[in-house]
Amino acid sequence: MRQARLDKLRKLDGSAASSVSLLTDLPAEDIERLGGISEDT
């Protein structure tokens, strides 16, 4: 279980898409296909 968490944390690159991917367990490709993430504030 610890290894799985570490593997997921390695995928974080500071973008909103990587954070959403980690929190939702959706691959970044699926997030983009579904409309992506707006990083505008």
C-alpha positions as semicolon CSV with decimal commas, in nm:
position;residue;x (nm);y (nm);z (nm)
1;M;0,000;0,000;0,000
2;R;0,282;0,238;0,084
3;Q;0,450;0,165;-0,249
4;A;0,128;0,243;-0,437
5;R;0,107;0,582;-0,264
6;L;0,469;0,659;-0,347
7;D;0,413;0,566;-0,711
8;K;0,116;0,802;-0,730
9;L;0,304;1,087;-0,563
10;R;0,582;1,052;-0,822
11;K;0,326;1,138;-1,090
12;L;0,258;1,481;-0,937
13;D;0,421;1,751;-1,149
14;G;0,264;2,059;-0,989
15;S;-0,018;2,089;-1,241
16;A;-0,386;2,090;-1,154
17;A;-0,438;1,795;-1,388
18;S;-0,189;1,579;-1,198
19;S;-0,354;1,672;-0,866
20;V;-0,700;1,584;-0,998
21;S;-0,563;1,261;-1,141
22;L;-0,419;1,164;-0,803
23;L;-0,737;1,256;-0,613
24;T;-0,982;1,092;-0,853
25;D;-0,766;0,797;-0,964
26;L;-0,841;0,890;-1,327
27;P;-0,551;0,884;-1,573
28;A;-0,447;1,228;-1,699
29;E;-0,539;1,116;-2,052
30;D;-0,899;1,053;-1,943
31;I;-0,918;1,393;-1,775
32;E;-0,805;1,561;-2,097
33;R;-1,049;1,354;-2,303
34;L;-1,333;1,463;-2,072
35;G;-1,257;1,832;-2,121
36;G;-0,938;1,890;-1,928
37;I;-0,869;2,113;-1,633
38;S;-0,871;2,491;-1,647
39;E;-0,576;2,622;-1,448
40;D;-0,693;2,984;-1,476
41;T;-0,760;3,147;-1,142
